[in-house]
Amino acid sequence: MAKTAEKNELKGYSKEFLDHLMREMLIIRRFEEKAAQMYGLKKIGGFCHLYNGQEAVAVGSVAALDLSKDYVLTAYRDHGHAIACGMDPNSVMAELFGKETGCSRGKGGSMHMFDTEKHMLGGNGIVGAQIPVATGVAFAQMYRNDGGVTLCFFGDGAIHQGAFHESLNLASVWKLPVIYIVENNHFGMGTAVKRVSAVEDFDVKAAGYNMEGSVVNGMDVLEVYEALSKAAGAVREKRVPLLLDVKTYRYKGHSMSDPAKYRTKEELESYKQQDPILVLKSRMLDAGLLEDEEFQALDEEAKKIAQQAVDFAEESSEPPVSSMYEDVLA
């Protein structure tokens, strides 16, 4: 990261880097808004879990990685991670549409974004199932001694799965290079964390497996980036796992079928005041590193990319019937 910006609290960050973070978050936001619109028009079927409000987590985390050797695995709310990893929005939207040009050939849908070349290993539709898979990826990295780190994202609703506890125990015993990231948006589907968890700060669970844990503000992309840069550096050096409790918030329901009536308008509005895009915009404006016209241009570009993705998906072919039994193990 070039260290050229000299103003305010953003000293040490280049304008190019900050523009990249802003651009990525805007693309994800506008992409998800288009996905919601297309779902309403019945162009997208099945489940669809949107990432609006949580953009800083994926963007800030992936910005701290070296995807030539690091890997990312996540849950079913995966469009944002896919785009942050460099996957083509066209192929992501085509997958949502169930088209042959989708990243999983139209067979996976919303919950199964996947690109081995980008080191994005899913998207997983089963709650918590990606946690042991990510642990296995980290085991391979340890075995090969390739210097890589695995990021494993999951929601607060998955943290009480047995797979989480078993995976963290093995990762600690074997000293695996994995960072477990709880995207703590305060609700497991429609159930508030405080109603189902004995603790609300999940970093304390790390102590039970003799690993370090910390809390991160997931509404600030730079705080996420700094925390993940530090964490990834520690994991590479010490070859030990870490647990991060990243506090964030989703602006939409759990999925497209969820009206989110279990939370108040006041709560939602208070978190919209912490919108990660607006937080970064404000900091850049204050530091003299962004003009309103520049922001509008970035936003218009993001809207154009989202519309192009829809156009690409609309024009793509349905998977041929003959492909139904392809890619099936047994």
C-alpha positions in Angstrom: 0.0 0.0 0.0 1.5 3.3 -1.1 1.9 5.8 1.8 1.2 9.2 0.3 -1.9 10.7 1.9 -0.8 13.2 4.5 -4.0 14.7 5.9 -6.1 13.9 8.9 -6.5 10.4 10.3 -6.0 8.9 6.8 -2.3 9.6 6.8 -0.5 6.5 5.6 -3.2 5.5 3.1 -2.9 6.3 -0.6 -5.8 7.8 -2.4 -5.6 4.9 -4.9 -6.1 2.4 -2.1 -8.9 4.3 -0.5 -10.6 4.7 -3.9 -10.3 0.9 -4.4 -12.0 0.2 -1.1 -14.8 2.7 -1.9 -15.3 1.3 -5.4 -15.5 -2.3 -4.2 -18.1 -1.5 -1.5 -20.2 0.5 -4.0 -20.1 -2.3 -6.5 -21.3 -4.8 -3.9 -24.0 -2.4 -2.7 -25.4 -1.7 -6.2 -25.1 -5.3 -7.2 -27.1 -6.4 -4.2 -29.8 -3.8 -4.9 -30.1 -5.1 -8.4 -30.2 -8.7 -7.1 -33.1 -7.7 -4.8 -34.9 -6.0 -7.8 -34.4 -9.1 -10.0 -35.6 -11.4 -7.2 -38.8 -9.3 -7.0 -39.3 -9.7 -10.7 -38.9 -13.5 -10.3 -35.7 -13.5 -12.4 -33.9 -15.1 -9.5 -35.4 -18.1 -7.7 -34.6 -20.1 -4.6 -32.8 -18.5 -1.6 -31.1 -15.1 -1.8 -29.3 -13.6 1.1 -28.1 -10.0 0.6 -25.0 -8.3 2.0 -26.2 -4.7 2.2 -24.5 -3.0 5.2 -21.8 -5.6 5.7 -19.6 -4.6 2.7 -16.8 -3.3 4.9 -16.2 -6.8 6.3 -15.5 -8.6 3.0 -13.8 -5.7 1.3 -11.5 -4.8 4.2 -10.6 -8.4 4.9 -9.8 -9.4 1.4 -7.7 -6.2 0.9 -5.4 -7.5 3.6 -4.8 -10.8 1.7 -2.5 -12.1 -0.9 -4.9 -14.2 -3.0 -2.0 -15.8 -4.9 -1.6 -18.0 -1.8 -4.5 -17.2 0.6 -8.0 -18.6 0.5 -11.5 -17.4 1.4 -14.5 -19.5 2.4 -17.8 -18.2 3.6 -21.5 -19.0 4.2 -24.5 -18.5 2.0 -24.5 -14.7 2.2 -21.6 -14.8 -0.3 -22.1 -12.4 -3.2 -20.0 -9.7 -1.5 -17.1 -12.0 -0.7 -17.1 -13.3 -4.3 -16.9 -9.8 -5.8 -14.3 -8.7 -3.2 -12.2 -11.7 -4.2 -12.2 -10.4 -7.8 -15.0 -12.6 -9.3 -16.7 -11.2 -12.3 -20.0 -9.6 -11.3 -21.4 -10.9 -14.6 -20.7 -14.5 -13.7 -22.1 -13.9 -10.1 -25.4 -12.5 -11.4 -25.6 -15.2 -14.1 -25.3 -17.8 -11.3 -28.2 -16.0 -9.4 -30.2 -16.3 -12.6 -29.4 -20.0 -12.9 -27.7 -19.5 -16.3 -25.0 -21.6 -17.9 -22.5 -18.6 -17.8 -22.7 -18.5 -14.0 -19.7 -19.3 -11.9 -21.2 -22.7 -11.0 -22.7 -23.2 -14.4 -26.1 -22.1 -13.1 -26.3 -25.1 -10.8 -25.5 -23.5 -7.4 -27.4 -20.3 -7.3 -27.1 -17.6 -4.6 -25.4 -19.7 -2.0 -22.7 -21.3 -4.1 -20.4 -18.7 -5.5 -17.1 -20.4 -6.3 -13.9 -19.7 -8.2 -10.8 -21.8 -7.7 -8.6 -19.4 -9.7 -9.6 -16.5 -7.4 -9.1 -18.7 -4.3 -12.8 -18.2 -3.4 -13.9 -21.7 -2.3 -17.5 -21.0 -1.6 -20.4 -20.1 -0.6 -21.9 -22.9 1.5 -25.7 -23.4 1.9 -25.4 -25.4 5.2 -25.1 -23.4 8.4 -21.5 -23.7 9.7 -20.5 -26.4 7.1 -17.7 -24.2 5.7 -15.9 -24.0 9.0 -14.5 -27.6 9.0 -13.8 -27.2 5.2 -11.8 -24.1 5.8 -10.0 -25.9 8.6 -9.1 -28.6 6.1 -7.8 -25.9 3.6 -5.6 -24.5 6.4 -4.3 -28.0 7.1 -3.2 -28.3 3.5 -1.5 -24.9 3.7 0.3 -26.1 6.9 1.2 -29.4 5.3 2.6 -27.7 2.2 4.2 -24.9 4.2 3.2 -22.5 1.4 2.9 -19.4 3.7 -0.8 -19.0 3.0 -3.6 -18.0 5.3 -7.3 -19.2 5.2 -10.1 -16.8 6.0 -13.3 -18.5 7.2 -16.4 -16.3 7.4 -19.6 -17.3 9.2 -22.5 -15.7 11.0 -23.3 -15.4 14.7 -26.0 -18.0 14.1 -23.4 -20.6 13.2 -21.2 -20.2 16.2 -23.1 -22.6 18.3 -22.7 -25.4 15.8 -20.6 -28.3 17.0 -18.5 -28.0 13.8 -17.3 -24.6 15.0 -16.0 -25.9 18.3 -14.5 -29.1 16.8 -12.7 -27.0 14.1 -11.3 -24.5 16.5 -10.0 -27.2 18.8 -8.2 -29.0 15.9 -6.9 -25.8 14.4 -5.3 -24.9 17.8 -3.9 -28.4 18.4 -2.4 -28.5 14.9 -1.4 -24.8 14.8 -3.2 -24.2 11.5 -2.9 -20.8 9.6 -6.6 -19.9 9.7 -8.5 -16.8 10.8 -12.1 -17.5 11.9 -14.3 -14.5 11.3 -17.7 -14.2 12.9 -19.7 -11.7 10.9 -21.8 -10.8 13.9 -24.8 -8.9 12.5 -26.7 -9.5 15.8 -29.3 -11.8 14.4 -29.4 -15.5 13.5 -32.2 -15.4 11.0 -34.8 -13.6 13.1 -33.4 -14.4 16.5 -31.3 -11.8 18.4 -27.9 -13.0 19.6 -28.7 -12.1 23.2 -31.7 -14.5 23.3 -29.7 -17.6 22.4 -26.1 -16.9 23.5 -24.6 -16.9 27.0 -22.1 -14.3 25.7 -22.5 -11.5 23.1 -18.8 -11.0 22.5 -17.7 -14.1 20.8 -14.0 -13.4 21.0 -14.0 -14.8 24.5 -14.6 -18.3 23.0 -11.1 -18.3 21.7 -9.7 -18.8 25.2 -11.3 -22.2 25.4 -9.0 -23.3 22.5 -5.9 -21.5 23.7 -6.0 -19.0 20.8 -6.3 -15.2 20.7 -9.5 -13.5 20.0 -10.5 -9.9 19.4 -13.5 -7.6 18.6 -13.5 -5.5 15.3 -15.8 -2.7 14.2 -17.2 -4.2 11.0 -18.8 -0.9 10.0 -15.4 0.7 9.3 -13.6 -0.8 6.3 -10.2 0.6 7.5 -10.5 -0.8 10.9 -11.3 -4.2 9.3 -8.4 -3.8 7.0 -6.0 -3.0 9.8 -7.3 -5.8 12.0 -7.0 -8.4 9.2 -3.5 -7.1 8.2 -2.3 -7.5 11.8 -4.1 -10.9 12.1 -2.8 -12.3 8.8 0.7 -11.2 9.7 0.6 -12.9 13.1 -0.8 -16.1 11.6 1.9 -16.2 8.9 4.6 -15.6 11.5 3.4 -17.8 14.3 1.4 -20.3 12.3 -1.4 -20.2 14.9 -5.2 -19.7 14.4 -7.1 -16.6 15.5 -10.8 -15.7 16.1 -12.3 -12.3 15.3 -15.7 -11.1 16.4 -16.6 -8.6 13.7 -19.6 -6.5 14.7 -21.6 -5.5 11.6 -25.3 -5.1 10.6 -27.4 -6.2 7.6 -29.9 -3.6 6.3 -32.2 -6.2 4.7 -33.9 -9.3 6.1 -32.1 -12.6 6.7 -33.2 -13.5 3.1 -35.5 -12.1 0.5 -38.4 -13.8 2.2 -37.8 -12.1 5.5 -39.6 -8.8 6.2 -37.4 -8.3 9.4 -40.2 -7.2 11.6 -38.3 -8.5 14.7 -36.3 -5.2 14.9 -37.4 -1.6 15.2 -37.2 1.1 12.6 -35.1 3.1 15.1 -32.5 0.4 15.4 -32.2 0.0 11.6 -31.9 3.8 11.2 -29.2 4.0 13.9 -27.1 1.5 12.0 -27.8 3.2 8.6 -26.1 6.2 10.2 -23.0 4.0 10.5 -23.2 2.9 6.8 -19.6 1.8 6.0 -19.7 3.5 2.6 -20.8 6.8 4.1 -18.2 6.4 6.9 -15.4 6.1 4.5 -16.8 8.9 2.3 -16.9 11.3 5.2 -13.4 10.5 6.3 -12.1 10.9 2.7 -13.9 14.2 2.3 -12.6 15.5 5.6 -9.0 14.5 4.6 -9.3 16.2 1.2 -8.9 12.9 -0.6 -12.3 12.8 -2.3 -14.7 15.3 -3.9 -18.5 14.8 -4.1 -18.1 14.6 -7.9 -15.6 11.8 -7.6 -17.9 9.9 -5.3 -20.8 10.3 -7.7 -18.6 9.1 -10.6 -17.6 6.0 -8.6 -21.3 5.3 -7.7 -22.4 5.7 -11.3 -19.7 3.2 -12.4 -21.0 0.8 -9.7 -24.6 1.1 -11.0 -23.4 0.6 -14.5 -21.5 -2.6 -13.6 -24.6 -3.9 -11.7 -26.8 -3.2 -14.7 -24.3 -4.8 -17.1 -24.3 -7.9 -14.9 -28.1 -8.1 -15.2 -28.0 -7.6 -19.0 -25.3 -10.4 -19.2 -27.4 -12.8 -17.1 -30.6 -12.0 -19.1 -28.8 -12.7 -22.4 -27.1 -15.9 -21.2 -28.4 -19.4 -22.1 -30.1 -21.8 -19.7 -28.0 -24.8 -18.8 -28.7 -27.6 -21.3 -30.7 -30.5 -20.0 -27.8 -32.8 -20.8 -25.7 -31.1 -18.1 -28.1 -32.2 -15.3 -26.0 -35.2 -14.4 -22.6 -33.6 -14.9 -20.4 -32.6 -12.0 -22.2 -35.2 -9.8 -19.9 -37.5 -7.8 -22.3 -40.4 -7.6 
